[in-house]
Amino acid sequence: REFRHIGQFEMEFDGRKFGSLINIELANSSQLGNDAFVSPASSVQDGLAEIVLLEKPSLMQVPGIIYHLFARKIHTNRAIRILSASGGCIVSSESKHYHIDGDYRGMTDRLDFHVNAGAIRLMSGVIKI
């Protein structure tokens, strides 16, 4: 019942708009931890970050997303779109909670990032707490 009411939002990146999203991951490596691979092709050596977009799936699609996440095949799932960039600005249609490397940072509607090969540096826009 709660799943049906998950809020969706839109975001813009590099002049392109994406809608019906429920989550965004900015990945500089392939693994989130606990053998969950959010972006199997990501590398800390290539100077790129992957922006992993999760569109709101149907309830029937959720088990497949979970399977793909742990089978290193998330990029093959229809609810997932992956963009690659060395930097840029992600703008959301509304402020969202966010965290960096597991640490909660507040809310923002804008995330600027720049990648150096082997490292990632994130800067947030206005934080609303």
DAFEN-V804335 format. One line per field, one symbol per residue. ss: DSSP state (H for helix, E for strand, L for the rest). phi: phi as a letter, one per 40 degrees, with the letter a starting at -180 (. if undefined). Layout:
# DAFEN-V804335
ss->???
phi->???
This chain:
# DAFEN-V804335
ss->LHHHHLLLEEEEELLEEEEEEEEEEEELLLEEELLEELLLLLLLLLLLEEEEEEELLLHHHHHHHHHHHHLLLHHHLLLEEEEEELEEEEEEEEEEEEEELLEEEEEEEEEEEEEELLEEEEEELLLLL
phi->.cdcbccbababafgbbbbfcbabbbbbacbchfgcbcadccacccgbbbbcbbccccdccddcccdccccgbdcccccbbbbbaciibbbccacbcabbfgccbhbababcaabbdgabbbbbcccbb
